Amino acid sequence: MADGLFDHARRVAAPHDLPSNTPLRIVRPRGRGEKVLALLAKSDGEIVTEDGVRVPYEAGAHYIVDYPTGARQVVRRDIFEKTYRKVRAGVFRKKTGIRYRAAILRAPAVIATLEGDRAATVGDWVMIGVADEMWPVPAAEAARKYKGVPAVGVTGVGTTIALVFLLLAFVAWIST
């Protein structure tokens, strides 16, 4: 398999395919938002990513994004317009108020991304984007690029319910 994928790794094609014991967190980008150069594709074509993956794009349907690191990526138009804001012609900044779901893997997996299958190892984060698109991010890179909002799961739900109950009790108390 491409990308050094594991034969025994589970294939995850959609968020609901993640193992039920996979911890989920709500995260958002750190900082002011990364500036990128981006243009809406005017003709069909393809790019080769820094990983050597050929990614096709369609005129009017995809943005070609150049990152400060030198990396280049194709981003579907609807996703790009939800996650970036225009600074000036051709320059955009990642919106930092967007919340993503991040699944922290406890076992190797093969993640179906918009660009094709990608290998992910134990501890990697599988980011779930605004259109339920997924992409794996190594743990160290994810910790650097994203900041966590309290965990979601059984503990997170229980805590939320308890806080709502306390808030309602407080409101009832001050109303009397």
N, C-alpha and C positions, 0 to 999 in steps of 0.2 A: 504494500500500500504506500501511497505517496506520503511525504512529510514524516516518515518514520513512525507511522501509526502503529499502535499495538494491536496484534491479532485478537487479544482477549478484551480489548477495550469496548465499552458500551457505546453505540452510536446514538447521539442525541440530536434529533432533527428539529425538535421544538421544545420550548420550556417545559411542557408537561411530560416530556420523556426523561427529564432529570430524575435520578433515584429519589424516592420519597424522604430519605434521610439526609439529603443535601441541604446544608444550611444556606438560607437566603438572607441577604442584607440589602437594604436600600442605600444607594450611594449616589454621590453627585461629583462632578469634576472639581478638583482643587483649584485655588487661585482665581485669577481674573478671567480665565478662559484663554486657551491657546489661540494665537493668531495664525491663520493659514492663508495661502493663496489658493483661489478656487475659481474655476470657470465652468459654466454649463456647457456640456459637449454640444458642438455644432454639427458634428458628423459621427457616424459609427466608427468604432475602432477598438483597440485594446491597449492596455499598459502591462508592463511586467513589474510586479512589486519587488521590494528588496529581498523577499524570500524566493524570488524566481517564479512566482505564480502568475500566469497570464489571466488577466481580468478584462473581459469585454465591457464596453459601454455603448450606449445608444444615444443618438442625437436627441436633445431635449429631455431625456429621461434620467440622465446621470450627471453629476458634477465630478470633475477631475480635481482632486485636492492634493496640494503640495504642502507638506509639513516642514517646520523649521529644521527638523532632523535630517531632511533630505528624502524621507519616505514619501511615497506617492500612493494614492488610493482612489478607487472609484466609489462614490457614495450615491445611492439612489436619491433622486431629486426630493421626494417627499420626506425622507429621513433627514437630508441635509437642511432643508428649509425649516424643519422643526428643531434642529439642534445647533444651528449657527445663525449669527446675526451679521448683517453687512456693516463694515467699518467704512469702507470706500470701495470704489470700483475694483473688483478682483480680490479684495482683502476682506476676510471674515474672521469673526471671533467666536469660539465655542461658547454657547450659553452655559452658564454655571448653575442656573436654577433648576435644570432638568434632573429628574431623579431616575436612576436606572436600578434595575434589580441585578444583584450579583450573586451567583451560586458558587459556593466554594467547594471544589471537588474533593471527595474522599476516596475516589478511585479514578484510574485513567479513563478517558473518554475520547471519542471522536465527535467533534462538534461540527454540525452542518451550518456553515456560515453562508452569507450571500455570495462569497467568492469560491465556495467549495469546502470540502471536508478538511478540518484542521485538528491536529493532535493536541490534547490537553492532558497534563499530568496531575497527580495528587497535589492539592494545595492551590492549583491555578484557579483563577476566577473565571467563570463564564458570565460575561456581561449580557444582559437582556435589554435591548434598546427600545426605543419609542414605538417601533412597529413589530415588536417581538422578535426582531432579528438578534442573532447571537454571535458572539466572538469570544475566543479564549484570550486571557491576559495572564502572563506569569504573575505570581503572587507579589513579588517585589515591585514590579512595574505598576500593578494595580494599586498597591498601597501608596505609591508615589503620586499616581494620577488622580485617584479618587478618595474622597473622604466619606466615611461611613455615617449613616444615620442609624439609630438604634436597630438592632437585629429584628428580623421578622421571622416568625415561627411560633411554636407553642408558647415559649416563654414570652415572646413579644406580644402575642395576642392576649395572653393572661394579664400581662402588665398593662396593656391598653384598656382592657375591660376594668381592671381595678382602678385605674386613673379616672376613667369615665364615671364609675360609681362614686369615687371620692368627690369629683367635681359636682356631680348631681346632688350629693349629700350637702356639700358646701353651699351650693346655690339655694337649696331648700332651707338650710339653716339661716342664711342671711336674709331670706325672704320673710322669715317669721318675726 
